[in-house]
Amino acid sequence: MCLWPVAVLATLVVGLLGFMYAGHTQPGRVDRWFVKPTEDSVRGPWRRVALSLDFLGEPAGSVMVVGAAVTACLLLRRPRAAVLVVAGVALAVGAATLLKHVVGRTIHGPGNLSYPSGHTAFFTALALVGALFATGRLGLGRTAATSLVLAAALVAGAAMGWAQVALGAHYPTDVLGGWCTALAVVPATAWLVGRTAVAGRQERP
């Protein structure tokens, strides 16, 4: 499976959107096509769903989810997968955080940096890592494996992205930027973890 073309395209999208919305404080034209992102747009049960998803991207929720994923990997005797969970998620969120300060786009006033969405980057990265692990366990062919990984990323990104926009925390283009950030970072992280593991095996006596 080769995700490098996807990673390159995602990197270009992140850069383009960051350039377009650098320093902006209002939704762009594309954002207005979808929703008015400065107001909560869900009520009742759907709001509770959105808040639950949002919690998973908060520090407490993300630590719980990542901890559970790492524990599962270790119980299955897949330490490399556990490393990828931590590294992939940490680097995706770290990249999103750095980009927020570089781009400087805000929502709901000064100081509320919004591009790209760290919540979306986190949840997409977690789904990507999980899908990569699943494809290895299932022994899927290249096409099937790639389809599964991209489908997992799409579902996770759409779910968290919907929650962020519905709660008024991000513009739709912020969500797209967060999704693409994970798609850019995780494949490179997986390659690096794999190369490190191979090098480690070769160095053993």
C-alpha angles and dihedrals in degrees: 000000000000119000096167095104089052091048092050093048091047091051091053092050092050091050095045094049091045090053093046096050102032110142094001121145100186136060115270128232092269091051091054091054090067111031146330095262099192094071133058107258101186133068137178121010094354090057090055089051090051092048091049091052091046090053090058089063095048118095095259095044095044092050090052094049095044091045091053092048093049091048091051091050092050093047088053089049094244104132093163090058089051090053090049091051092055097038096042095049095041094050094045092051091042091052091048091050092049092048091052090061093043096048096038097201113158140195127198094012140315118331096027098107111195113173117117111015109242092195091057092045090051097049094043092049091051091050092048092052091047092049092048089053092047094051090053092050093046095045093226123180121253097265095044092045093050091047092051094048094048092044091052091049091048095050094046094045093047093049097049092037091054090050093050095049093041091053091048093242096122144016116246090250089054088057092049089050092051092049092050091046090061091045089053098045106038099058090051091047092049090051091049093048090048093049091048091051092050092049090050092054092048092053094054114105 
